């Protein structure tokens, strides 16, 4: 199954308005300033958001990278 970034973004956007971006350069979030764009970037604020996002990602078979 192929990851559909647009579908994931559309599903997540209502819950993370203002904290979700498409094609966010990972270099902005890395000490070395290296990294290509993330298909979907979410700035999480709480441990509960992180747990919920990981659970949803696993259930949807989304690739996750936690920075």
PDB file of N, CA, C and O in Angstrom:
ATOM      1  N   UNK A   1       0.844  -1.178   0.000  1.00  0.00           N
ATOM      2  CA  UNK A   1       0.000   0.000   0.000  1.00  0.00           C
ATOM      3  C   UNK A   1       0.893   1.247   0.000  1.00  0.00           C
ATOM      4  O   UNK A   1       1.854   1.332   0.765  1.00  0.00           O
ATOM      5  N   UNK A   2       0.573   2.182  -0.843  1.00  0.00           N
ATOM      6  CA  UNK A   2       1.354   3.408  -1.000  1.00  0.00           C
ATOM      7  C   UNK A   2       0.800   4.500  -0.083  1.00  0.00           C
ATOM      8  O   UNK A   2      -0.414   4.629   0.079  1.00  0.00           O
ATOM      9  N   UNK A   3       1.695   5.279   0.509  1.00  0.00           N
ATOM     10  CA  UNK A   3       1.304   6.382   1.383  1.00  0.00           C
ATOM     11  C   UNK A   3       0.743   7.522   0.551  1.00  0.00           C
ATOM     12  O   UNK A   3       1.375   7.970  -0.405  1.00  0.00           O
ATOM     13  N   UNK A   4      -0.440   7.991   0.913  1.00  0.00           N
ATOM     14  CA  UNK A   4      -1.091   9.107   0.232  1.00  0.00           C
ATOM     15  C   UNK A   4      -1.003  10.329   1.148  1.00  0.00           C
ATOM     16  O   UNK A   4      -1.824  10.495   2.050  1.00  0.00           O
ATOM     17  N   UNK A   5      -0.013  11.175   0.914  1.00  0.00           N
ATOM     18  CA  UNK A   5       0.233  12.336   1.767  1.00  0.00           C
ATOM     19  C   UNK A   5      -0.930  13.316   1.755  1.00  0.00           C
ATOM     20  O   UNK A   5      -1.236  13.924   2.781  1.00  0.00           O
ATOM     21  N   UNK A   6      -1.576  13.476   0.617  1.00  0.00           N
ATOM     22  CA  UNK A   6      -2.709  14.408   0.521  1.00  0.00           C
ATOM     23  C   UNK A   6      -3.865  13.913   1.382  1.00  0.00           C
ATOM     24  O   UNK A   6      -4.479  14.699   2.104  1.00  0.00           O
ATOM     25  N   UNK A   7      -4.165  12.627   1.312  1.00  0.00           N
ATOM     26  CA  UNK A   7      -5.251  12.060   2.119  1.00  0.00           C
ATOM     27  C   UNK A   7      -4.922  12.166   3.608  1.00  0.00           C
ATOM     28  O   UNK A   7      -5.791  12.499   4.414  1.00  0.00           O
ATOM     29  N   UNK A   8      -3.673  11.883   3.975  1.00  0.00           N
ATOM     30  CA  UNK A   8      -3.266  11.988   5.376  1.00  0.00           C
ATOM     31  C   UNK A   8      -3.387  13.431   5.857  1.00  0.00           C
ATOM     32  O   UNK A   8      -3.912  13.684   6.942  1.00  0.00           O
ATOM     33  N   UNK A   9      -2.906  14.369   5.059  1.00  0.00           N
ATOM     34  CA  UNK A   9      -2.998  15.790   5.414  1.00  0.00           C
ATOM     35  C   UNK A   9      -4.459  16.196   5.597  1.00  0.00           C
ATOM     36  O   UNK A   9      -4.804  16.860   6.575  1.00  0.00           O
ATOM     37  N   UNK A  10      -5.302  15.803   4.671  1.00  0.00           N
ATOM     38  CA  UNK A  10      -6.719  16.169   4.752  1.00  0.00           C
ATOM     39  C   UNK A  10      -7.391  15.574   5.983  1.00  0.00           C
ATOM     40  O   UNK A  10      -8.275  16.198   6.570  1.00  0.00           O
ATOM     41  N   UNK A  11      -6.982  14.383   6.373  1.00  0.00           N
ATOM     42  CA  UNK A  11      -7.548  13.753   7.567  1.00  0.00           C
ATOM     43  C   UNK A  11      -7.066  14.434   8.850  1.00  0.00           C
ATOM     44  O   UNK A  11      -7.825  14.577   9.808  1.00  0.00           O
ATOM     45  N   UNK A  12      -5.822  14.845   8.859  1.00  0.00           N
ATOM     46  CA  UNK A  12      -5.228  15.421  10.065  1.00  0.00           C
ATOM     47  C   UNK A  12      -5.451  16.923  10.215  1.00  0.00           C
ATOM     48  O   UNK A  12      -5.472  17.430  11.337  1.00  0.00           O
ATOM     49  N   UNK A  13      -5.617  17.633   9.125  1.00  0.00           N
ATOM     50  CA  UNK A  13      -5.709  19.097   9.146  1.00  0.00           C
ATOM     51  C   UNK A  13      -6.753  19.639  10.126  1.00  0.00           C
ATOM     52  O   UNK A  13      -6.446  20.587  10.849  1.00  0.00           O
ATOM     53  N   UNK A  14      -7.965  19.092  10.188  1.00  0.00           N
ATOM     54  CA  UNK A  14      -8.946  19.648  11.127  1.00  0.00           C
ATOM     55  C   UNK A  14      -8.501  19.587  12.593  1.00  0.00           C
ATOM     56  O   UNK A  14      -8.963  20.384  13.410  1.00  0.00           O
ATOM     57  N   UNK A  15      -7.620  18.659  12.928  1.00  0.00           N
ATOM     58  CA  UNK A  15      -7.181  18.481  14.311  1.00  0.00           C
ATOM     59  C   UNK A  15      -5.931  19.291  14.649  1.00  0.00           C
ATOM     60  O   UNK A  15      -5.650  19.536  15.822  1.00  0.00           O
ATOM     61  N   UNK A  16      -5.183  19.704  13.632  1.00  0.00           N
ATOM     62  CA  UNK A  16      -3.900  20.376  13.864  1.00  0.00           C
ATOM     63  C   UNK A  16      -3.776  21.666  13.062  1.00  0.00           C
ATOM     64  O   UNK A  16      -2.686  21.994  12.592  1.00  0.00           O
ATOM     65  N   UNK A  17      -4.856  22.392  12.898  1.00  0.00           N
ATOM     66  CA  UNK A  17      -4.818  23.632  12.117  1.00  0.00           C
ATOM     67  C   UNK A  17      -3.742  24.563  12.670  1.00  0.00           C
ATOM     68  O   UNK A  17      -3.646  24.778  13.878  1.00  0.00           O
ATOM     69  N   UNK A  18      -2.949  25.101  11.777  1.00  0.00           N
ATOM     70  CA  UNK A  18      -1.877  26.002  12.172  1.00  0.00           C
ATOM     71  C   UNK A  18      -0.602  25.298  12.594  1.00  0.00           C
ATOM     72  O   UNK A  18       0.445  25.933  12.729  1.00  0.00           O
ATOM     73  N   UNK A  19      -0.681  23.980  12.806  1.00  0.00           N
ATOM     74  CA  UNK A  19       0.500  23.222  13.223  1.00  0.00           C
ATOM     75  C   UNK A  19       0.825  22.084  12.259  1.00  0.00           C
ATOM     76  O   UNK A  19       1.676  21.245  12.555  1.00  0.00           O
ATOM     77  N   UNK A  20       0.164  22.052  11.127  1.00  0.00           N
ATOM     78  CA  UNK A  20       0.399  21.002  10.139  1.00  0.00           C
ATOM     79  C   UNK A  20       0.793  21.648   8.816  1.00  0.00           C
ATOM     80  O   UNK A  20       0.187  22.629   8.385  1.00  0.00           O
ATOM     81  N   UNK A  21       1.812  21.087   8.181  1.00  0.00           N
ATOM     82  CA  UNK A  21       2.285  21.639   6.900  1.00  0.00           C
ATOM     83  C   UNK A  21       2.605  20.505   5.943  1.00  0.00           C
ATOM     84  O   UNK A  21       2.944  19.396   6.357  1.00  0.00           O
ATOM     85  N   UNK A  22       2.493  20.796   4.677  1.00  0.00           N
ATOM     86  CA  UNK A  22       2.896  19.864   3.616  1.00  0.00           C
ATOM     87  C   UNK A  22       4.273  20.281   3.116  1.00  0.00           C
ATOM     88  O   UNK A  22       4.584  21.470   3.054  1.00  0.00           O
ATOM     89  N   UNK A  23       5.088  19.307   2.765  1.00  0.00           N
ATOM     90  CA  UNK A  23       6.420  19.542   2.182  1.00  0.00           C
ATOM     91  C   UNK A  23       7.298  20.467   3.032  1.00  0.00           C
ATOM     92  O   UNK A  23       7.994  21.335   2.507  1.00  0.00           O
ATOM     93  N   UNK A  24       7.252  20.266   4.341  1.00  0.00           N
ATOM     94  CA  UNK A  24       8.052  21.070   5.274  1.00  0.00           C
ATOM     95  C   UNK A  24       9.514  20.614   5.223  1.00  0.00           C
ATOM     96  O   UNK A  24       9.789  19.430   5.420  1.00  0.00           O
ATOM     97  N   UNK A  25      10.457  21.528   4.961  1.00  0.00           N
ATOM     98  CA  UNK A  25      11.873  21.145   4.939  1.00  0.00           C
ATOM     99  C   UNK A  25      12.339  20.679   6.327  1.00  0.00           C
ATOM    100  O   UNK A  25      12.230  21.419   7.305  1.00  0.00           O
ATOM    101  N   UNK A  26      12.851  19.465   6.400  1.00  0.00           N
ATOM    102  CA  UNK A  26      13.348  18.944   7.671  1.00  0.00           C
ATOM    103  C   UNK A  26      14.569  19.717   8.149  1.00  0.00           C
ATOM    104  O   UNK A  26      14.875  19.713   9.342  1.00  0.00           O
ATOM    105  N   UNK A  27      15.265  20.373   7.242  1.00  0.00           N
ATOM    106  CA  UNK A  27      16.442  21.165   7.607  1.00  0.00           C
ATOM    107  C   UNK A  27      16.092  22.257   8.620  1.00  0.00           C
ATOM    108  O   UNK A  27      16.953  22.664   9.400  1.00  0.00           O
ATOM    109  N   UNK A  28      14.870  22.730   8.623  1.00  0.00           N
ATOM    110  CA  UNK A  28      14.441  23.764   9.582  1.00  0.00           C
ATOM    111  C   UNK A  28      14.373  23.223  11.010  1.00  0.00           C
ATOM    112  O   UNK A  28      14.331  23.994  11.968  1.00  0.00           O
ATOM    113  N   UNK A  29      14.361  21.919  11.144  1.00  0.00           N
ATOM    114  CA  UNK A  29      14.160  21.300  12.453  1.00  0.00           C
ATOM    115  C   UNK A  29      15.352  20.444  12.869  1.00  0.00           C
ATOM    116  O   UNK A  29      15.239  19.613  13.770  1.00  0.00           O
ATOM    117  N   UNK A  30      16.487  20.646  12.218  1.00  0.00           N
ATOM    118  CA  UNK A  30      17.668  19.814  12.431  1.00  0.00           C
ATOM    119  C   UNK A  30      18.876  20.710  12.690  1.00  0.00           C
ATOM    120  O   UNK A  30      19.063  21.711  11.999  1.00  0.00           O
ATOM    121  N   UNK A  31      19.680  20.365  13.661  1.00  0.00           N
ATOM    122  CA  UNK A  31      20.868  21.140  14.001  1.00  0.00           C
ATOM    123  C   UNK A  31      21.813  21.304  12.817  1.00  0.00           C
ATOM    124  O   UNK A  31      22.414  22.364  12.641  1.00  0.00           O
ATOM    125  N   UNK A  32      21.945  20.266  12.012  1.00  0.00           N
ATOM    126  CA  UNK A  32      22.876  20.299  10.892  1.00  0.00           C
ATOM    127  C   UNK A  32      22.312  21.003   9.665  1.00  0.00           C
ATOM    128  O   UNK A  32      23.041  21.230   8.700  1.00  0.00           O
ATOM    129  N   UNK A  33      21.043  21.347   9.682  1.00  0.00           N
ATOM    130  CA  UNK A  33      20.437  22.015   8.537  1.00  0.00           C
ATOM    131  C   UNK A  33      20.328  21.121   7.322  1.00  0.00           C
ATOM    132  O   UNK A  33      20.357  21.592   6.185  1.00  0.00           O
ATOM    133  N   UNK A  34      20.201  19.823   7.569  1.00  0.00           N
ATOM    134  CA  UNK A  34      20.108  18.858   6.470  1.00  0.00           C
ATOM    135  C   UNK A  34      18.747  18.175   6.495  1.00  0.00           C
ATOM    136  O   UNK A  34      18.129  18.030   7.549  1.00  0.00           O
ATOM    137  N   UNK A  35      18.301  17.768   5.343  1.00  0.00           N
ATOM    138  CA  UNK A  35      17.062  17.000   5.266  1.00  0.00           C
ATOM    139  C   UNK A  35      16.133  17.557   4.222  1.00  0.00           C
ATOM    140  O   UNK A  35      15.958  18.770   4.100  1.00  0.00           O
ATOM    141  N   UNK A  36      15.542  16.659   3.475  1.00  0.00           N
ATOM    142  CA  UNK A  36      14.579  17.040   2.449  1.00  0.00           C
ATOM    143  C   UNK A  36      13.221  17.327   3.058  1.00  0.00           C
ATOM    144  O   UNK A  36      13.086  17.393   4.280  1.00  0.00           O
ATOM    145  N   UNK A  37      12.219  17.498   2.219  1.00  0.00           N
ATOM    146  CA  UNK A  37      10.892  17.851   2.715  1.00  0.00           C
ATOM    147  C   UNK A  37      10.144  16.658   3.313  1.00  0.00           C
ATOM    148  O   UNK A  37      10.209  15.543   2.796  1.00  0.00           O
ATOM    149  N   UNK A  38       9.440  16.916   4.401  1.00  0.00           N
ATOM    150  CA  UNK A  38       8.527  15.930   4.984  1.00  0.00           C
ATOM    151  C   UNK A  38       7.214  16.019   4.216  1.00  0.00           C
ATOM    152  O   UNK A  38       6.723  17.117   3.954  1.00  0.00           O
ATOM    153  N   UNK A  39       6.648  14.889   3.857  1.00  0.00           N
ATOM    154  CA  UNK A  39       5.360  14.901   3.162  1.00  0.00           C
ATOM    155  C   UNK A  39       4.312  15.639   3.991  1.00  0.00           C
ATOM    156  O   UNK A  39       3.563  16.469   3.476  1.00  0.00           O
ATOM    157  N   UNK A  40       4.275  15.320   5.286  1.00  0.00           N
ATOM    158  CA  UNK A  40       3.360  15.981   6.225  1.00  0.00           C
ATOM    159  C   UNK A  40       4.146  16.223   7.509  1.00  0.00           C
ATOM    160  O   UNK A  40       4.751  15.299   8.053  1.00  0.00           O
ATOM    161  N   UNK A  41       4.139  17.458   7.992  1.00  0.00           N
ATOM    162  CA  UNK A  41       4.821  17.823   9.238  1.00  0.00           C
ATOM    163  C   UNK A  41       3.781  18.331  10.213  1.00  0.00           C
ATOM    164  O   UNK A  41       2.953  19.175   9.869  1.00  0.00           O
ATOM    165  N   UNK A  42       3.826  17.809  11.445  1.00  0.00           N
ATOM    166  CA  UNK A  42       2.914  18.264  12.497  1.00  0.00           C
ATOM    167  C   UNK A  42       3.744  18.639  13.710  1.00  0.00           C
ATOM    168  O   UNK A  42       4.596  17.865  14.148  1.00  0.00           O
ATOM    169  N   UNK A  43       3.501  19.820  14.254  1.00  0.00           N
ATOM    170  CA  UNK A  43       4.131  20.227  15.504  1.00  0.00           C
ATOM    171  C   UNK A  43       3.193  19.820  16.635  1.00  0.00           C
ATOM    172  O   UNK A  43       2.142  20.429  16.835  1.00  0.00           O
ATOM    173  N   UNK A  44       3.581  18.796  17.361  1.00  0.00           N
ATOM    174  CA  UNK A  44       2.756  18.299  18.460  1.00  0.00           C
ATOM    175  C   UNK A  44       3.081  19.074  19.726  1.00  0.00           C
ATOM    176  O   UNK A  44       4.210  19.525  19.917  1.00  0.00           O
ATOM    177  N   UNK A  45       2.078  19.227  20.595  1.00  0.00           N
ATOM    178  CA  UNK A  45       2.264  20.025  21.800  1.00  0.00           C
ATOM    179  C   UNK A  45       2.209  19.218  23.083  1.00  0.00           C
ATOM    180  O   UNK A  45       2.742  19.653  24.103  1.00  0.00           O
ATOM    181  N   UNK A  46       1.581  18.060  23.058  1.00  0.00           N
ATOM    182  CA  UNK A  46       1.423  17.287  24.285  1.00  0.00           C
ATOM    183  C   UNK A  46       1.808  15.831  24.061  1.00  0.00           C
ATOM    184  O   UNK A  46       1.872  15.351  22.929  1.00  0.00           O
ATOM    185  N   UNK A  47       2.057  15.155  25.150  1.00  0.00           N
ATOM    186  CA  UNK A  47       2.352  13.730  25.093  1.00  0.00           C
ATOM    187  C   UNK A  47       1.141  12.967  24.550  1.00  0.00           C
ATOM    188  O   UNK A  47       1.297  11.989  23.819  1.00  0.00           O
ATOM    189  N   UNK A  48      -0.045  13.407  24.905  1.00  0.00           N
ATOM    190  CA  UNK A  48      -1.264  12.757  24.427  1.00  0.00           C
ATOM    191  C   UNK A  48      -1.388  12.867  22.909  1.00  0.00           C
ATOM    192  O   UNK A  48      -1.807  11.915  22.251  1.00  0.00           O
ATOM    193  N   UNK A  49      -1.025  14.024  22.349  1.00  0.00           N
ATOM    194  CA  UNK A  49      -1.039  14.174  20.891  1.00  0.00           C
ATOM    195  C   UNK A  49      -0.048  13.217  20.239  1.00  0.00           C
ATOM    196  O   UNK A  49      -0.350  12.609  19.213  1.00  0.00           O
ATOM    197  N   UNK A  50       1.122  13.086  20.829  1.00  0.00           N
ATOM    198  CA  UNK A  50       2.133  12.177  20.290  1.00  0.00           C
ATOM    199  C   UNK A  50       1.632  10.734  20.307  1.00  0.00           C
ATOM    200  O   UNK A  50       1.749  10.021  19.311  1.00  0.00           O
ATOM    201  N   UNK A  51       1.083  10.314  21.422  1.00  0.00           N
ATOM    202  CA  UNK A  51       0.564   8.945  21.533  1.00  0.00           C
ATOM    203  C   UNK A  51      -0.547   8.715  20.520  1.00  0.00           C
ATOM    204  O   UNK A  51      -0.567   7.687  19.844  1.00  0.00           O
ATOM    205  N   UNK A  52      -1.468   9.660  20.411  1.00  0.00           N
ATOM    206  CA  UNK A  52      -2.564   9.535  19.450  1.00  0.00           C
ATOM    207  C   UNK A  52      -2.075   9.497  18.019  1.00  0.00           C
ATOM    208  O   UNK A  52      -2.599   8.739  17.203  1.00  0.00           O
ATOM    209  N   UNK A  53      -1.069  10.313  17.702  1.00  0.00           N
ATOM    210  CA  UNK A  53      -0.533  10.350  16.342  1.00  0.00           C
ATOM    211  C   UNK A  53       0.165   9.042  15.997  1.00  0.00           C
ATOM    212  O   UNK A  53       0.009   8.533  14.887  1.00  0.00           O
ATOM    213  N   UNK A  54       0.931   8.492  16.929  1.00  0.00           N
ATOM    214  CA  UNK A  54       1.602   7.209  16.690  1.00  0.00           C
ATOM    215  C   UNK A  54       0.569   6.107  16.501  1.00  0.00           C
ATOM    216  O   UNK A  54       0.699   5.286  15.592  1.00  0.00           O
ATOM    217  N   UNK A  55      -0.446   6.081  17.342  1.00  0.00           N
ATOM    218  CA  UNK A  55      -1.495   5.055  17.201  1.00  0.00           C
ATOM    219  C   UNK A  55      -2.200   5.164  15.854  1.00  0.00           C
ATOM    220  O   UNK A  55      -2.430   4.153  15.191  1.00  0.00           O
ATOM    221  N   UNK A  56      -2.538   6.368  15.452  1.00  0.00           N
ATOM    222  CA  UNK A  56      -3.203   6.566  14.167  1.00  0.00           C
ATOM    223  C   UNK A  56      -2.277   6.175  13.019  1.00  0.00           C
ATOM    224  O   UNK A  56      -2.705   5.517  12.071  1.00  0.00           O
ATOM    225  N   UNK A  57      -1.022   6.576  13.102  1.00  0.00           N
ATOM    226  CA  UNK A  57      -0.058   6.227  12.061  1.00  0.00           C
ATOM    227  C   UNK A  57       0.107   4.727  11.904  1.00  0.00           C
ATOM    228  O   UNK A  57       0.181   4.222  10.783  1.00  0.00           O
ATOM    229  N   UNK A  58       0.164   4.016  13.014  1.00  0.00           N
ATOM    230  CA  UNK A  58       0.275   2.553  12.960  1.00  0.00           C
ATOM    231  C   UNK A  58      -0.991   1.955  12.358  1.00  0.00           C
ATOM    232  O   UNK A  58      -0.917   1.079  11.496  1.00  0.00           O
ATOM    233  N   UNK A  59      -2.144   2.423  12.807  1.00  0.00           N
ATOM    234  CA  UNK A  59      -3.418   1.894  12.300  1.00  0.00           C
ATOM    235  C   UNK A  59      -3.580   2.135  10.800  1.00  0.00           C
ATOM    236  O   UNK A  59      -4.137   1.298  10.089  1.00  0.00           O
ATOM    237  N   UNK A  60      -3.091   3.287  10.320  1.00  0.00           N
ATOM    238  CA  UNK A  60      -3.227   3.647   8.908  1.00  0.00           C
ATOM    239  C   UNK A  60      -2.048   3.155   8.060  1.00  0.00           C
ATOM    240  O   UNK A  60      -2.047   3.316   6.839  1.00  0.00           O
ATOM    241  N   UNK A  61      -1.049   2.558   8.711  1.00  0.00           N
ATOM    242  CA  UNK A  61       0.172   2.104   8.021  1.00  0.00           C
ATOM    243  C   UNK A  61       0.928   3.271   7.381  1.00  0.00           C
ATOM    244  O   UNK A  61       1.486   3.141   6.291  1.00  0.00           O
ATOM    245  N   UNK A  62       0.936   4.415   8.078  1.00  0.00           N
ATOM    246  CA  UNK A  62       1.666   5.582   7.602  1.00  0.00           C
ATOM    247  C   UNK A  62       3.118   5.484   8.058  1.00  0.00           C
ATOM    248  O   UNK A  62       3.381   5.018   9.166  1.00  0.00           O
ATOM    249  N   UNK A  63       4.057   5.909   7.233  1.00  0.00           N
ATOM    250  CA  UNK A  63       5.452   5.968   7.684  1.00  0.00           C
ATOM    251  C   UNK A  63       5.606   7.145   8.656  1.00  0.00           C
ATOM    252  O   UNK A  63       5.139   8.249   8.378  1.00  0.00           O
ATOM    253  N   UNK A  64       6.254   6.904   9.782  1.00  0.00           N
ATOM    254  CA  UNK A  64       6.422   7.953  10.789  1.00  0.00           C
ATOM    255  C   UNK A  64       7.899   8.189  11.063  1.00  0.00           C
ATOM    256  O   UNK A  64       8.685   7.247  11.162  1.00  0.00           O
ATOM    257  N   UNK A  65       8.261   9.449  11.183  1.00  0.00           N
ATOM    258  CA  UNK A  65       9.585   9.842  11.637  1.00  0.00           C
ATOM    259  C   UNK A  65       9.364  10.886  12.722  1.00  0.00           C
ATOM    260  O   UNK A  65       8.777  11.938  12.473  1.00  0.00           O
ATOM    261  N   UNK A  66       9.835  10.590  13.918  1.00  0.00           N
ATOM    262  CA  UNK A  66       9.659  11.519  15.029  1.00  0.00           C
ATOM    263  C   UNK A  66      10.963  12.279  15.208  1.00  0.00           C
ATOM    264  O   UNK A  66      12.019  11.687  15.432  1.00  0.00           O
ATOM    265  N   UNK A  67      10.872  13.607  15.107  1.00  0.00           N
ATOM    266  CA  UNK A  67      12.052  14.470  15.206  1.00  0.00           C
ATOM    267  C   UNK A  67      11.955  15.265  16.489  1.00  0.00           C
ATOM    268  O   UNK A  67      12.843  16.065  16.789  1.00  0.00           O
TER     269      UNK A  67
END
